[in-house]
Amino acid sequence: MKLPAAMALLLALISAAAQAADFDAAQTRRILGHGPWPPAESADRSNRLSGNRDAVRLGAMLFGEPRLSGNGAISCQTCHRPDHGWSEAKARSEGLRLQDRNAPGLLNVRLQRWFGWDGANDSLWAAGIRPILKDSEMGGSAAATAKLLREDAPLACLAQRVAPDYATGDDEAVLVLAAKALAAFQETINSPRTPFDEFRDALAANDRAGMARYPEAAQRGLALFTGRGQCGMCHTGANFSNGEFHDTGLVFFLNDPDRKPGTPRRADPGRHGGIAQLKANRFNLLGRYNDDASGQASIPARHVEQQHRNWGEFKVPSLRNLTATAPYMHNGSKPSLRDVILHYSDLDEDRLHSDGEAILKPLKLAEGEIADLQAFLESLSVPNDTAARYENLRREAAACR
């Protein structure tokens, strides 16, 4: 049987590109799978405000609004810093109290399927409600949020534009409106093309001159990433993440500075605890605030179930714009990219529980390989103007009357 013409053409392209770049055919397929970038935009069906320009402005205004917190001093940007890749610069974030984890970055957050390190939320807008209401983070309330949106002139102006009858709704409905506006804004925080993307597209086109512009160290690191390192088993797709959860051999137990002598150390259950929280959350996509009438958006929450292996699993982060978001890992325990690479190079297999990640093995990297892999990871980062665009949106929002 003959291959269809399109398939034959693709195989020929992969073969030629692999020879041109010194990657084998399997590696070339994997590299091409990390694009194209940027991916096509699509609205969140569960959020009727997704893509609404006034909702984006309202969300930007709320993102930097400390009055959402109980003490009037903490906003979303306290932990998700626009000047730090929309992530936390401290190892563990601090709201009203010290948190167990490092706040993840928000660049390209619209591409995720689960939200938070443990996936305790199945929508971006529900993920925004959690810190507002959580006593140890912002310590706010539905009543205070609704009061703010009804009484603050610019916020009320924008809220009325996106939902003319919002002020007559109950406090919880107004809280959800605020969260959906926050999500609409966060969907716009996207990173630009990188040197890797230029190389990937040149590889797809068999453009030898374009491929040659990609640094040799980054190419060697990419070969390791797609080959012996097997990094692409989890860091897949254009966003370099499969969106799921894995145990990567980090310590389970938390370092609690206020722990009293003789009391047991707390462990972070990761995805195991996140699934329990998701199921119990009235704001999940099985609830009444889901705007998707088709029911498609709620399918993941309907079918996800706790498994023993979920204990200590955390979400695979994107690798894009890593240079702006140190420290790394869910607990902020790795100060630099080199430290992350060394973790996988010297991985303690005894730490992985019996039904954990069978694919993880110590890479035992040579010093040159460490440098090459770091060069590749750094090629996934470029400066971006998202912080400046955020400030422009806030100025536009403040002018609403």
N, C-alpha and C positions, 0 to 999 in steps of 0.2 A: 504494500500500500504506500502511495506517495504522500509525503507530508504536504499539507496545504501550503500554498505559496508564501503566505505571511509568516508561517512557522519556519519555513526553510530560510526565509530572509533574516528572521531574528537569530536563528542559529548561526548563520553565516556572519552576521554582525557581531555576535558574541565571540565567535572564534577569532575573527580578525582583530577585534578590540583587545582580546586577551593576549594575543601575540604582540600587539603593539605596546601594551603596558606591562608585560611580563606577569600578568595574572592568568591563572588557568580559567577554564570555562566556568567552573562552579563558582569561583571567586568573583568573576565578572558578573554573573547573574546576581550574586548577592550585592555587589556594589550598585548595580543598576536598580536594585530593589530599594535602595535608600533615596529614591527620588521618584519623580521630579520635585523640585522645591521652587516656590511654595506650592503646597497642595491646594486644590480648589476649595473655595469657601462654601460652607453650607450652614443654614440656620439650624438652631437647636429646636426641634419640634416640641419639646416639652416646655419651651419658654416663648410665649407670644411676643415678648419684647426683643427677642434675638434679632439683631440687625437693624433695629429702630434707632435712628440717629439721635433723637431726643432722649431715648433710654440710655444710650451710650454716654451722653453728657450728664444725665442724672447719676449714672453709675460712677462716673469719674469724680463727680462732686462728693458722692457718698464714700468713695474709697479713701479719701483723705479726711473724712469727717470724724473727729474725736468724740463728738456728742453722741455717737452711737454706743459708746461705752458707758459703763456705770459710773466711772470716776471722771468722765469728760476729758480724758487725756490719751486714750489709746484709739488708734484708727487701724484700718486694714494695712496701711502703708507703714505702720510701726514695725511690723514683721516682714512684710513683702515690700522691701525698699526699692523704689524705682531706680535708684542709683547703684543698686547691687544686683542687677539682673532680676528684679522683682522677687528677691529671696531674702533670707536672713543671714546677716554677717556673723552672728553669734552661733556657737555650737548648738545651743538650745534656746529657742525663742522665749521671750518673757512678755507675758501679758500682765494681768493683775498678779499672777504668780509664775514661777518658773515652769515652763512646759517640758514635756517628756521628749520632744522632737524638735528638729530644725525645720522651720517653715519652708516648704518647697517653693521653687521659683514658679512664676506664672507665665513666662514666655511660652507661647503656643499651647496654652492650657486648653484651648477649644478642641484640640485633637484628642483629648483624653476620654476614656470610657468610664473610669472610676476616679474619684477625687479624694485627695488626702493620701498620705503614705500607706494607710490601711484600707483605703477604698470604702470608708464608712458612708460615703455619699455617692449616689448614682447620677447626680446632675451638678453642674457648676453652680446653679443658683442655690441649691440646698446646701452645698459646701460653704456658701457665704453666710447662711443662717447660723451654722454651728458656732463659729467663734463669737458672733454677736451675743448669743444667749448663754454661752458657757461661762460659768462663774469664774473660772481660773484664767480665762482669756480676756474678753472685753466686758463681761458681766452686764450686758445690756438687757433690754426686754422688748417685747412686742409693743407694749404701751408707750414706752419712751420713744421708740423708733417711729411709731405712728404719729405721735405728738409732734415730733420734729418735722416730718413730712407735711403735716397739716399747717404748721405755724411758721416755718422758715420760708421767707418769700421766694427765693430762687428755687428751692427744692419743691415747694408747692406748685410753682409755675410749671416746672418740668414734669412733675408727677401728673398734673392735670392734662398736659399735652399727651402723655402716653396712655393715661387712663382717666378720662374726664370725670367719672363718678367715683374715683378712688376714695375721696374723703368720707363717703357715706359707708364704706366698708368697715368691718370690724378690725380691731388692731392687728390681729394675726394676718389678715388678708393684706393689710398695708405693709407689714413686715415682709411678706412674700413678694410684694411688688418691688420693694426696695432691693431684695435679694436678686430678683430677676433683672433689675436695672444694673446692679453690680456685675452680674454675669454678662450682660450685654456689653458692658465696658471691657471686661477682662477678655472677651473674645477678640478684641482688637489689639491685644498685646502680642504681636507676632514678630518673629525675628526674620531678618533679611537673608539673602543668599550668601553663601560662604565660599572660600576657596575650594572646599570639597565639592560643592555643588557644581562649580565650573568644571572641575576635573571629571565628575560623574557624567556631565552632559557631553564633554569632549570624548570621553570613553564610549558613550553611546553612539556618537557620530563618527567614531574612529578618526578623530581629529588629533593627530600626533603632536602637532605644534601646541594645541591647547593642553594636552596631557602633560607636555614637557614643562609647562609653566607651574605645575604643582610641585612643591618641594620634594626632593628625593627622600628625605627623612619621613615626610608624611606618607609618601607612597609605600615605603617599607613598613611603616606602622599600620597602614591600611591592609597590607598583605597579611600581617600578623593578626589583625582584627578579624579579617574574613577567613583566615586559615587556621593555624594551630591554636590561636586564642579562643576560637568559637564564640567570640563576643556577640556575634550576630544571632546567636540562638535566642537571646533575650532582647538585645538592642536592635530590633528589626524596623523595617519601614523607613519612610522619609523622616520621621521624627526620632528615629533611633530608639524606639521603645515598643515592646509588644503590649504595653498597657496593663500587664498582669503582675503577679506577685511571686516573689521567690525568696528563699532563704539563702543569703550570701555569706553566711559564716560570721556575722558580727555578734557581739555579746548580747545575750537576752536581757541582762540585768541593768537597771538604771543606777546611775551614780547620784543618789539623793543627798545633797549637802545637809538637809535638815533631818536625816534619818537618825533616830535615837539608837544608842548602843544596845545591842541585843535584839533589835527588831529585824525581821527578815527583809532582805532586799526585794524590791519590786521588779517584776519582769514585764517587758512590753510584749503583749501577745501578738502584735501586728495584725495581719489579715484576719486571723481567727477572731479577734475582738472586733475588728471592723465590720465583719459580716453580721455579727450579733447586733451592733449598733445600727447598721443599715436596716435590718429587718424590723427593729423597734422604732424607727424614726417615722413620725407621722408626715414628714416632708419628703419621704422617698417617692419614687415615681409610680408606686402602687396607690398613692393617696390622691386626694381631691384637687391638689394644686397642679397636677400634671396637665399641661395644655395640649398634649398629643392625643387627639380623639381616636387615632388608629390603634392605640395600644402597643405599638411597636417599641416605643422608648422604654416601656416598663418590663420588657422581656428579660433583660439581664437580672433585675432584682427579683423577678418571679422565680427564677430557676437557680440562682446561686445558693449554695449550701455549705455550711461549715464542714471542713475536713480536718483530720488530725494534723495533716501536713501543713495546714495554714498557719500553725503556731510559729511565730517568728518570721513570717514572710512579710516583705514590704514591696511596694510598687516599684517596678523598673522605671527609673527616671529617664527622661530624654537626655541625650548627650549634646544637644545643641546649646551653644553659648555657655558652656561649662566654665570658661575662664572668668566669668563675671559672678559666679554663684558660690564660691568657697565659703564655709567648709562643706564637706560632702558627706553623703550617706544620711539615712533617716535621723540619726542621732548626732550629726555634725562631728563625728569622731575622726574624720580624715581632713586635716587642714589643707592639703594640696592634692593636685592631680597625681603627682608622683606617689603620694601616700596611698591613694586608691589603687594605683597600678601595683604597688608593692603588696597590698593586701591580697590581690588575686595571684600574684607571683608566689607568695609564701603561704597560701591558704592552709588553714588548719582543718584538714578533712574530718578529724575527730569531733569537731564542733558541730558539723552538719548532722541533724538527726536522721534516723534510719530511713524515713520515707521523704527525705529532703531532696536536694538537687544532685542527682546522679551525674549530671554533666559537668559539675564543677570539680576541677582538679587543680592542684598547684601548677602554675605555668612555668615556674623556675626560669624566669627571664634573665638573660644576660644584661649587663649595664647598657649596652648599645640598643638592645631591644626595648628596654624601658624608655630610653630617650626617643626612639622612633615612635613608639605607641603614644607617648605624650605629644609628640609633634603632630600626629594625626588627630588626636583629640582636640588640640588647640586649633587645628584648621577648621573645626566646626563652629568657631566663634568669630564674630566680627562686631565692631561697635554698631549700635542701633540708636534710632531717634525716638524710641518709645517713651522715654521719660519726658522729653520735650513735647511730644504730642499729647501726653497726659496733662501737662500744665496748660496747654492751649485749650483742651477740652474743658478744664476747670474754669478757665477765664470765660469761655463761651457760656458755660452753665451759670456762672455768677451773674451774667448780664440778663438772664431771663426774668421778665416781669409780666 
